[in-house]
Amino acid sequence: MRRVAVVGAGKAGTAAAVEASARGAAVEVFEAEPLPEAGGLSRFLGSLEGSVSWGTRVISVNGARAVSTSRSRGHYDAVVVSTGTKKRVRRFPGSSKPGVFLTGDAGPDETPPGDRVVVQGEGPEALALAAGLVIGGSKVTLVTGSPIGLRRLCAEGAGALAGIASQHSLGLARGQVAAALGSSRVQVVLLSTRELLPCDLLLALPSTVPNPPLLEASVGERGAILVDSSQASDTPGLFAAGGSSAYSPGAFASGTPAGSAPSPPRVAGANAAGRHAHLTSPPPESFEFFGVPVSVAGLTHDEATWAGLDASRTVTGEGPEVCSVLYERRSLRLLGLQLVGGSPGSHAAVALASAQPQDVRALAELDQVQSTDISLVAEAARQCIRRSA
């Protein structure tokens, strides 16, 4: 029986541990936090073929065999790291002034309607915070390091969201906060671009960074363990899932059919147990911005280029509704799908395409067999076919 160590008992670690146990491995889970109250994820770990060590911090993973904890050292056939992320608060000159919140959390009395609020942050969390403040009556500027704060969204999709922001009088600025200026409290925010923003309240969301233990494996620029489509690192026997991992360039180049484990943590657990499972693309993302749904599935054009794929992209729609289809030119294999706006049926089609690998021709025919409106996605797929003819 293979011995598998799982580092971290959050959602990803629990899923990996349960999958590895179901595949016949003896699993030992290490979690730095003490035993949680009855219920929660702990109930899923009670039936494992192995043990759970609560309140035990993993210090290092030497290769994929030796795991050193705050209490002991053990050897395993495989290790799954799923330690998640941690918040990193970035301080700057003036960050201690009244009116500056480095966690993004301000009390209800701090944001009366009409206040000039600057929000610094990335991703759907920052978009949701900024949109909520605008709806509440504040004058808001969102400061991000990438277009609209979403690195995986294509230029047309980011442009559509920028248009929605403009319609709702949400200001956008590129860069990051360099200093908070003012006599008794923040009055002006200086950006890294040297732009000055009048400000009564500054909400600077902390960045989220991976939190793996010391280990021997390649990591990305933010410290995440680089993995391939089987969630394997470049160290044999060492797997990672959840916030502690990131996909390496070319991870999905082969287009290997999906195995029976459909999520990244379960893929990691299955492979750690000696089975074979793969993902065909990164997990999909979905959220709303001022009530407009956004779905991102599969690869981006940059990721396809890194993977050496002969990829082409077609964009349809205008204004708040944009659909981008990324596909392989010769085979018409669907590589990526992004949708801003559109019908609920279209977003369901994005989820379906990410769960069941298919080519563009099948996507183009979906509106003929679906009872819901997915015309925006289907028309984009048909345009891909016409361009490749």
C-alpha positions as CSV (number, residue, x, y, z in Angstrom):
1,M,0.0,0.0,0.0
2,R,1.4,3.4,-1.0
3,R,1.9,5.9,1.8
4,V,0.8,9.5,0.9
5,A,1.3,12.6,2.9
6,V,-1.1,15.5,2.4
7,V,0.1,18.9,3.7
8,G,-2.9,21.1,4.6
9,A,-6.5,20.1,5.5
10,G,-8.5,22.9,3.8
11,K,-10.8,22.2,0.9
12,A,-8.0,21.2,-1.5
13,G,-6.2,19.1,1.0
14,T,-9.3,17.3,2.1
15,A,-10.4,16.5,-1.5
16,A,-6.9,15.2,-2.3
17,A,-6.8,13.1,0.8
18,V,-10.2,11.6,0.3
19,E,-9.4,10.8,-3.4
20,A,-6.0,9.2,-2.5
21,S,-7.6,7.1,0.2
22,A,-10.4,6.0,-2.2
23,R,-7.7,4.9,-4.6
24,G,-6.2,2.6,-2.0
25,A,-3.4,4.7,-0.4
26,A,-2.7,5.0,3.3
27,V,-3.0,8.8,3.8
28,E,-1.5,10.9,6.6
29,V,-2.8,14.5,6.7
30,F,-0.8,17.3,8.4
31,E,-2.7,20.5,9.4
32,A,-1.0,23.5,11.2
33,E,-4.3,24.6,12.7
34,P,-5.8,22.8,15.8
35,L,-8.7,20.4,15.4
36,P,-11.8,22.4,14.3
37,E,-15.1,22.2,16.0
38,A,-17.4,19.3,15.1
39,G,-18.6,19.4,11.5
40,G,-16.9,21.2,8.7
41,L,-14.2,19.5,6.6
42,S,-13.0,17.4,9.5
43,R,-15.9,15.0,9.1
44,F,-14.7,14.0,5.6
45,L,-11.3,13.1,7.1
46,G,-12.7,10.7,9.7
47,S,-13.0,7.7,7.4
48,L,-9.5,7.9,5.9
49,E,-7.2,4.9,5.7
50,G,-4.6,6.7,7.7
51,S,-4.4,9.5,10.2
52,V,-4.8,13.3,10.7
53,S,-2.3,15.3,12.7
54,W,-3.9,18.5,13.8
55,G,-1.8,21.4,15.1
56,T,1.2,20.0,13.2
57,R,3.1,22.4,11.0
58,V,5.2,21.0,8.1
59,I,8.5,22.7,8.0
60,S,10.0,21.2,4.9
61,V,9.6,18.5,2.2
62,N,12.9,17.0,1.2
63,G,12.3,15.8,-2.3
64,A,9.1,13.8,-2.3
65,R,10.1,11.3,0.4
66,A,10.9,13.0,3.7
67,V,8.4,15.3,5.4
68,S,9.7,17.2,8.4
69,T,7.1,18.6,10.8
70,S,7.1,20.5,14.1
71,R,6.9,17.1,15.8
72,S,8.5,14.4,13.7
73,R,10.0,13.3,10.4
74,G,8.5,10.7,8.1
75,H,9.0,9.1,4.7
76,Y,6.3,8.7,2.0
77,D,5.8,7.4,-1.5
78,A,4.2,10.7,-2.5
79,V,3.4,14.1,-1.1
80,V,0.5,16.5,-1.9
81,V,1.1,20.1,-0.9
82,S,-2.2,22.1,-0.4
83,T,-1.3,24.8,2.1
84,G,-3.3,27.5,0.4
85,T,-2.4,31.1,0.5
86,K,-1.7,33.9,3.0
87,K,-2.5,37.6,3.0
88,R,0.4,39.9,2.5
89,V,-0.2,43.5,3.6
90,R,1.9,46.0,1.7
91,R,2.8,49.1,3.7
92,F,3.8,52.5,2.1
93,P,4.5,56.0,3.3
94,G,1.4,57.4,5.0
95,S,-0.2,53.9,5.4
96,S,-0.8,54.6,9.1
97,K,-2.8,57.8,8.5
98,P,-6.5,57.9,9.5
99,G,-8.7,57.0,6.6
100,V,-6.3,54.3,5.3
101,F,-7.3,50.6,5.7
102,L,-4.7,48.0,4.7
103,T,-7.1,45.1,4.9
104,G,-9.8,46.6,2.7
105,D,-12.2,46.5,5.7
106,A,-13.8,49.8,6.7
107,G,-16.6,50.3,9.1
108,P,-20.0,51.5,7.8
109,D,-19.4,55.0,9.2
110,E,-16.2,55.3,7.2
111,T,-17.9,55.4,3.8
112,P,-20.8,58.0,3.8
113,P,-22.3,58.7,0.3
114,G,-20.2,61.1,-1.7
115,D,-16.8,60.3,-0.2
116,R,-13.9,59.9,-2.6
117,V,-12.7,56.4,-2.2
118,V,-9.6,54.8,-3.7
119,V,-9.6,50.9,-3.8
120,Q,-6.3,49.2,-4.5
121,G,-6.5,45.5,-5.4
122,E,-6.7,42.7,-8.0
123,G,-9.3,40.2,-9.1
124,P,-13.0,39.7,-8.5
125,E,-12.8,40.6,-4.8
126,A,-11.5,44.1,-5.7
127,L,-14.1,44.5,-8.5
128,A,-16.9,43.5,-6.1
129,L,-15.7,45.9,-3.4
130,A,-15.5,48.8,-5.8
131,A,-18.9,48.1,-7.4
132,G,-20.5,47.8,-4.0
133,L,-19.1,51.2,-2.9
134,V,-20.3,52.8,-6.1
135,I,-23.8,51.4,-5.6
136,G,-23.7,52.8,-2.1
137,G,-23.1,56.3,-3.4
138,S,-19.4,56.8,-3.1
139,K,-17.1,58.2,-5.8
140,V,-14.6,55.4,-6.4
141,T,-11.4,54.9,-8.3
142,L,-10.1,51.3,-8.6
143,V,-6.3,51.1,-8.8
144,T,-5.0,47.8,-10.4
145,G,-1.7,46.5,-11.8
146,S,-3.4,45.0,-14.9
147,P,-6.3,45.9,-17.1
148,I,-9.4,45.9,-14.9
149,G,-7.4,43.9,-12.4
150,L,-8.0,40.5,-14.2
151,R,-4.8,39.0,-15.6
152,R,-6.5,36.0,-17.4
153,L,-9.2,38.1,-19.2
154,C,-8.6,38.9,-22.8
155,A,-8.2,42.5,-24.0
156,E,-11.8,42.7,-25.4
157,G,-13.3,41.3,-22.3
158,A,-11.3,43.7,-20.1
159,G,-12.5,46.5,-22.4
160,A,-16.1,45.4,-22.0
161,L,-15.8,45.5,-18.2
162,A,-14.0,48.9,-18.4
163,G,-17.1,50.2,-20.4
164,I,-19.4,48.9,-17.7
165,A,-17.3,50.6,-15.1
166,S,-17.5,53.9,-17.0
167,Q,-21.3,53.6,-17.2
168,H,-21.5,53.4,-13.5
169,S,-18.9,56.2,-12.9
170,L,-16.3,53.9,-11.5
171,G,-12.9,55.3,-12.2
172,L,-10.0,53.1,-13.2
173,A,-6.2,53.7,-12.8
174,R,-3.2,51.6,-13.5
175,G,-0.3,51.1,-11.1
176,Q,-0.2,50.8,-7.3
177,V,-0.4,53.1,-4.4
178,A,3.0,54.7,-3.6
179,A,2.0,57.0,-0.7
180,A,-1.0,58.4,1.2
181,L,-0.6,62.2,1.6
182,G,-2.4,64.6,3.9
183,S,-1.9,66.6,7.1
184,S,-4.2,65.0,9.7
185,R,-5.6,62.2,7.5
186,V,-5.4,60.9,3.9
187,Q,-6.4,63.6,1.4
188,V,-4.4,62.6,-1.7
189,V,-3.1,59.2,-3.0
190,L,0.1,59.2,-5.0
191,L,0.4,56.3,-7.5
192,S,3.5,54.6,-8.8
193,T,2.7,56.3,-12.2
194,R,3.1,59.7,-10.4
195,E,-0.7,60.3,-10.8
196,L,-2.4,62.1,-7.9
197,L,-5.9,61.0,-6.8
198,P,-8.0,63.1,-4.4
199,C,-9.0,60.7,-1.6
200,D,-11.1,60.7,1.6
201,L,-10.8,56.9,2.2
202,L,-8.1,54.5,0.9
203,L,-8.9,50.7,1.0
204,A,-5.8,48.8,0.1
205,L,-6.6,45.1,-0.2
206,P,-3.7,42.8,0.8
207,S,-2.2,40.6,-2.0
208,T,-2.8,36.9,-1.8
209,V,0.4,34.8,-2.1
210,P,1.0,31.0,-2.0
211,N,2.1,29.6,1.4
212,P,4.0,26.3,0.7
213,P,6.6,24.9,3.1
214,L,10.3,24.7,2.2
215,L,10.7,22.2,-0.6
216,E,12.7,21.1,-3.6
217,A,10.6,22.0,-6.6
218,S,10.4,24.8,-9.2
219,V,8.1,27.7,-8.2
220,G,6.6,30.6,-10.1
221,E,7.3,34.3,-9.6
222,R,4.8,34.6,-6.7
223,G,6.2,31.4,-5.0
224,A,3.5,28.9,-6.1
225,I,4.6,25.4,-6.9
226,L,4.6,24.9,-10.7
227,V,2.7,21.8,-11.8
228,D,1.5,20.2,-15.0
229,S,-1.9,18.8,-16.0
230,S,-1.5,15.9,-13.5
231,Q,-0.8,18.4,-10.7
232,A,2.8,17.0,-10.6
233,S,5.8,19.2,-9.9
234,D,9.2,18.7,-11.4
235,T,10.2,16.7,-8.4
236,P,9.0,13.1,-8.8
237,G,6.3,12.1,-6.3
238,L,5.6,15.7,-5.3
239,F,2.1,17.1,-6.2
240,A,0.4,20.3,-5.4
241,A,-3.2,21.7,-5.6
242,G,-5.1,24.7,-4.5
243,G,-3.7,28.2,-3.9
244,S,-0.2,26.8,-3.3
245,S,0.1,25.7,-6.9
246,A,0.2,27.3,-10.4
247,Y,0.3,25.8,-13.8
248,S,3.6,25.8,-15.7
249,P,3.8,27.1,-19.3
250,G,2.9,24.2,-21.5
251,A,1.1,22.3,-18.8
252,F,-1.8,21.6,-21.1
253,A,0.0,21.3,-24.4
254,S,-0.8,17.6,-25.0
255,G,-4.6,17.9,-24.5
256,T,-4.6,14.6,-22.6
257,P,-8.2,13.4,-22.1
258,A,-9.5,14.1,-18.6
259,G,-9.3,11.2,-16.1
260,S,-12.0,10.2,-13.7
261,A,-10.9,12.8,-11.1
262,P,-12.4,16.0,-12.3
263,S,-10.9,18.7,-10.0
264,P,-7.3,19.7,-9.4
265,P,-7.1,18.4,-5.8
266,R,-8.7,15.1,-6.8
267,V,-6.3,14.8,-9.7
268,A,-3.4,15.3,-7.3
269,G,-4.8,12.7,-4.9
270,A,-5.4,10.2,-7.6
271,N,-1.8,10.5,-9.0
272,A,-0.3,10.5,-5.5
273,A,-2.0,7.1,-5.0
274,G,-0.4,5.8,-8.1
275,R,-3.3,6.2,-10.5
276,H,-3.4,8.3,-13.7
277,A,-5.6,11.4,-14.0
278,H,-5.2,14.7,-15.9
279,L,-6.9,18.0,-16.4
280,T,-7.3,19.3,-19.9
281,S,-7.4,23.0,-18.9
282,P,-7.2,25.2,-15.8
283,P,-10.3,25.3,-13.6
284,P,-13.0,27.8,-14.9
285,E,-13.7,31.1,-13.1
286,S,-17.0,33.0,-12.9
287,F,-18.2,36.1,-11.1
288,E,-20.4,39.2,-11.6
289,F,-19.5,42.8,-12.1
290,F,-22.4,45.3,-11.6
291,G,-24.7,42.3,-12.2
292,V,-23.0,41.4,-15.5
293,P,-21.8,37.7,-15.5
294,V,-18.3,36.9,-16.5
295,S,-17.0,33.4,-17.3
296,V,-13.4,32.4,-18.1
297,A,-12.5,28.8,-19.0
298,G,-9.5,27.1,-20.6
299,L,-6.3,28.6,-21.8
300,T,-5.5,32.2,-22.6
301,H,-3.7,33.1,-25.9
302,D,-0.4,33.6,-24.0
303,E,-0.7,30.2,-22.3
304,A,-1.4,28.5,-25.6
305,T,1.6,30.3,-27.2
306,W,3.8,29.2,-24.2
307,A,2.6,25.6,-24.8
308,G,3.7,25.8,-28.5
309,L,0.1,25.4,-29.8
310,D,-0.9,26.7,-33.2
311,A,-3.8,28.7,-31.7
312,S,-6.1,31.3,-33.2
313,R,-8.7,33.5,-31.5
314,T,-12.1,34.8,-32.6
315,V,-14.0,37.5,-30.8
316,T,-17.7,38.3,-31.4
317,G,-20.2,40.7,-29.8
318,E,-19.9,44.4,-28.8
319,G,-20.4,46.7,-25.8
320,P,-21.1,44.8,-22.6
321,E,-21.4,41.4,-24.4
322,V,-18.2,39.8,-25.7
323,C,-17.3,36.2,-26.5
324,S,-13.8,35.1,-27.2
325,V,-13.0,31.6,-28.5
326,L,-9.5,30.2,-28.6
327,Y,-8.9,27.1,-30.7
328,E,-6.3,25.1,-32.5
329,R,-6.2,26.0,-36.2
330,R,-5.9,22.5,-37.8
331,S,-7.9,20.3,-35.5
332,L,-10.4,23.0,-34.3
333,R,-9.9,21.7,-30.8
334,L,-11.4,24.2,-28.3
335,L,-8.6,25.6,-26.1
336,G,-10.2,28.5,-24.3
337,L,-13.6,30.3,-23.9
338,Q,-14.3,33.7,-22.3
339,L,-17.7,35.4,-22.0
340,V,-18.7,38.8,-20.7
341,G,-22.5,39.4,-20.5
342,G,-24.7,37.2,-22.5
343,S,-27.5,34.8,-21.5
344,P,-27.4,32.3,-18.6
345,G,-27.5,29.6,-21.2
346,S,-24.3,30.9,-22.8
347,H,-22.5,30.9,-19.4
348,A,-23.8,27.3,-18.8
349,A,-22.2,26.4,-22.2
350,V,-18.9,27.8,-21.0
351,A,-19.1,25.6,-17.9
352,L,-20.0,22.6,-20.1
353,A,-17.1,23.2,-22.5
354,S,-14.6,23.3,-19.6
355,A,-16.0,20.1,-18.0
356,Q,-16.3,18.1,-21.3
357,P,-13.4,18.6,-23.7
358,Q,-14.8,19.2,-27.3
359,D,-14.0,20.9,-30.5
360,V,-15.4,24.1,-31.9
361,R,-17.7,22.2,-34.2
362,A,-19.6,20.7,-31.3
363,L,-19.8,24.1,-29.6
364,A,-21.3,25.6,-32.8
365,E,-24.1,23.0,-32.8
366,L,-25.0,23.4,-29.1
367,D,-27.7,26.0,-29.8
368,Q,-29.5,23.5,-32.0
369,V,-29.9,21.0,-29.1
370,Q,-30.2,23.3,-26.1
371,S,-33.5,24.9,-25.1
372,T,-31.8,28.0,-23.7
373,D,-30.3,30.9,-25.6
374,I,-26.5,30.3,-26.3
375,S,-26.5,32.2,-29.6
376,L,-23.5,34.4,-28.7
377,V,-21.2,31.4,-28.0
378,A,-22.5,29.4,-30.9
379,E,-22.1,32.2,-33.3
380,A,-18.5,32.8,-32.2
381,A,-17.8,29.1,-32.7
382,R,-19.3,29.2,-36.2
383,Q,-17.1,32.2,-37.0
384,C,-14.1,30.1,-36.0
385,I,-15.2,27.4,-38.5
386,R,-15.7,29.9,-41.3
387,R,-12.2,31.4,-40.7
388,S,-10.6,27.9,-40.8
389,A,-12.4,26.7,-44.0
